[in-house]
Structure formats: structure tokens, C-alpha cells
Amino acid sequence: MKNQYFGDINDYRKYGLLRGLTGGLGVLGVSGLSGLSLMVAWMLTPDDGRSDGRFTTYLDKPEQWSTFDPELYEQLRRWIKDGRPRHVAHIEGSDLLPNAAFFSEIVPDDAGGRGRWTDRLLEASRGHDLVFLDPDNGLEVKSKPYGARDSSKYVYRREIVRLFEAGHSLLIYQHFPRVTRDVFVTDTAGMLMDELGINRITTFRTSNVLFVLAAQPQHRDVFETASRSVADSWAGQIGVHQLRT
């Protein structure tokens, strides 16, 4: 995640999904309905001045976009249209994610620093049911081994396994690469099921982004109910599917 992305169309869907899964206002209608607490690990990397994140024209079309989550839409619209610096601190200081805590440390590239970053994330996540991992790109790729330059843009299997073994359900951001999407979704879900020793994965698919949910057994029923609500409230924007072995 880079602060320059804050408030774009992908962010709107992302925060809407998080609100739906954890009982934020708007989607389920009652704050804290799911009873699950959230740790948002932004996986921040420095802004780079590129044009990514400029997709904010949806904020000029409330009749088309506000109905998915009116409260969230109006907050994002106000922050962006007021000309405020684009920064995740706006979300952190709001009540849009009422059951959330935030881990905002910049992700380092070097292996030693990355290991210490992960240790601090694990410590900060204690007591939270769901950890959301929000890397720039998504899951690790062979061309960027752990500790390499720009490895900070990815989340690594070793980190996912440690968090899951610590008892957290995980939601992972994945930008779609330029491959056949259906195959990519199936392969990604299969890899995570094998890696984590589970037999089901829930995916949330948007036009550009895949969100992958690996639920702890004790959270599955709550997430299944919340996922159906997300599918209804965000019809046409977030597609929900469950894959099983």
C-alpha cells in the first residue's frame, strides 16, 4: 500500500469489504455485528510519484457509486475533494472500521529488517481475529526473492504461515497479474490451502483486485454470513466465491 493510492476506486471497494467482514456500519447495518476484531497491516511502502491511485472520478458520480456504502462513500469523497493529503491516517482516525487496529510501519526490503517487521506485526496482532495484509502487489513471486530490492511490495508465504499458525484468519490483497484470471484464482487458492493445511478459501473478486480469505475454523460461520451480505450489498462490484479441496 502507498498513501498515494488512498481514496481511489480500489480503496472504496477494499474498505467496503473490510466493513462487511467485520461488521462496520453500512454493509451489515449494525456496528460490530460479526464480533470479530481486525488488524489492518497496511504494508506501507514510500510514495513513488507515479500516476497509480488517480482513479477517483467515481467520487463525482454519487448516483452510481454511493449506494454500495453511503457512509464510506461520503467520507472518502470529503477527504479527497477537500484537497487533503492522501494518507491512511484518515481511516485510522475515523470510525469507519470500528473494530480495527492498525500496523503502519513502512515495510523494509532487507531480510533482517523484514524479519523484525514481521515479529512486530505478530506482536501487534495479538488478540485480533482477522489480519488484513495489504501489499502493493500481492503474494510473493519468483522474480523477487525474500530480501531482494522491492520485495517490500509482496507478502511472503513464511509470513502468512506464521500469522495463521498464531490463530489469525487472514485476508490478503492481490493485484491481478497479466495472466488468465480464473486459472490464477484457482492456483492461488490451492497454494494457500496447501500451505496452511485448510480445505476452503473464500475469494472476493473485483475488476482489478483479488482478495483472498483464509479463515480459522472458529470464524468460518461468521465469515460465510458476512460474505453473503457483501455479495448482496456490492453486487456487480465484488464477486464472492468459495473454493474447496
N, C-alpha and C positions, 0 to 999 in steps of 0.2 A: 504494500500500500504506500502511495505517495500522497502527501497533502494536496498536491495539485489536482488529484482526481476528485477531491471532496465535492459532493453535491451533484455529480453527473448522473446520467440516467442509470448507470450500473449501480451507483450508490443508492439510489432510490429503491431499486429492487432489493438490494442487499439488506438495507436496514428494514425494509418491509418484511423480508424473510425472517430476520432475527427477531423482530417484534412478534411475528406469528408463532415462531417456535417457542418463545419464552413467555408469551402472554402479555406483550406490550399492548398499550392502548391502540385501538383502531381495528386490528385484524380479528382478535378474539373477543373484543368488546369489554373485557374486564382485566384490569392490571393484575399481573401475577397469577393468572388463571392456571398456567401449567405448573406452577410451584417450583420451577427449575431456575437455578441461578446461572448466570452467563459470565464467562471471562472472554473479553474481546482482546485477542492478541493481534494488534494491527500489523505486525511485522513491517514496521516503517523503514523505508529507505529514503535517502535525500531526494528532493525535487531535482529534476534534470532540465527543466525549461522546455521540454517537448510539448507538442500540442495535445497529448493524451489528457483526457479529462475535460475537454472543452464541450462535451456533448450535454449542454444544459438547455437546449431550446425547448425541451419538454416542459420547462417551468413557465413558458409563455403560452401554454395550452392547457389551462386548468380543466376545461370542459372535457378534455380527452384523458388527462392523467391523474387528476386529483382524487377520483373516486376509488382508486385502489387502496389508498390510506390517506384520508384528508388531513389528519393532523400532521403526519410526517411530511406530506407534500408542502403544506403551508410553512412549516418550519424551514425546510430546505430552501423554499422559494425566498423567504425573508432573508436568510443568511446570504444567499448568492446575489439577490437583487439589491441588497443594501451595500454591496461592494466590499463586504468584509473579507479579510484574508481567508483563503480556503484552508481549513485546518480541522482535523478530527476533534480538536478540543471543543468545538461547538456541540458535537454529540455528547462528549463526556460530561459537559456541564449542563445538559438538558435532562428532561425526564422521559425522553423518547424510548430509552431502554431501561426501565425502572429496576430490573433485577440484575443489572450488569456492573462489573468492574472492568478496568481497562489496564492493559500492559502496553506501554507506549515507548519502550526503549527502541532506539534505532538498531536494526539487525546488522552485525558486522559480517564481513566476508571471511576473515581468517578463522581457521578451525578452532584455535584456542578460545578466541573471543566468542565464537558462535556457541561453543560448548558451555561457557559461563552464562551466556544469554539464555540458553535453554534451561540451565539449572535455576536461574532466577524466575523464568516463566513458570516452571513447575512449582516453585515455592509460592509464587503469587496466586497460582490457580487452585491451591488447596481449598477445599470446601465448596468449589464451584462444580456444578453438574455438567455444563456444556462449555467447551473451549472452542472458540471460533478462530481459525488460523487464516489470516488474510494476506498472503504473499503477493508480490507484484504479478507473478506469472502463474504459480501453482506448484504442483508436485515436481520433485527433482527430475532432471533429465541427464542423460549420459554425458552430454557435452559440458555440463557444469558440475564437476565432482565437488563434494563437500570441501569447503575451504578455498575454492577457486575464486577468482575475480567474478563478481556479480552473482555468486552463489547465494547472496542475501535475498535475491529475488524469488527464491524457491524454498519450500518446506521439504525436509528430508524424512525418509521412512523411519530412520532411527528416532527422530523427534516425535513422530506420530505414535510409534510403538510405546515410547516412554510415557507419553501423556495418556494413552489408552490404558496401559497397564497400571497407571496411577488411579484409575477409576473414572476418568472423564469420558463422556461422549464427545465426539469431535465433529465439527462442521468445517470443511476445507474449501477455500476458494480456488477455482481452477479456470484460468482463461483458456478458451478453446484454441488449440493449435490448428495449423492448416493440414488437417487430416480428415478422414471420414468420421463424422461426429458420432454416429451410432456405434461404430466399432470402438472409438476412443472411450465412450462412456462405459461400454461393456468391459473393455480391458481394464480401465481404471478401477471400476467397482470390483472386478475379480481379483486384481492385485491387492487391493486393500482388504478384502475378505480373507485372502490367503495370509497376508501379513499379520492381521490382527486376530485370526482364528475365529471369525464370526461367519454367519451364514446368510446375512442380509445387509444390504446397503440401500439407503434412500438417496435419490438424486433429485436436484432441483435445477431445471434447465431453463436458461434464458437465451436471448438471441446471441449473446457473446460469451456468456459465463456459465460454467457448471459449478454447482455447489454439491458437495458430497457429504452425507451424514452417516457417520458410523456410531450407532447408538449402543450404549451399555444395555444389557438385558433388562435392568430395572427401569430404564427410561423408555423402552420401546412403545408401550401402550400410549404414553403421553405424547410422544412424537408422532405416532400414527394419527391420533386425533388432531393434533396441531397441523400436521401436513395436509390433511383433508381440508381444513379451514383455509390454509394458504392457497391450495389449488382452487378453491371456490372464489376467494377474495381477489386473487391475482390471475384469474382466468385470462389466457391469451398472452400473459407476460411471464409467468413462472409455471413450467410444467413439472409435475411431480410423478416420479416412478420409483417403484421398489424392485430391486434385483436380488435374487436369492440363488444359492447353490443347491 
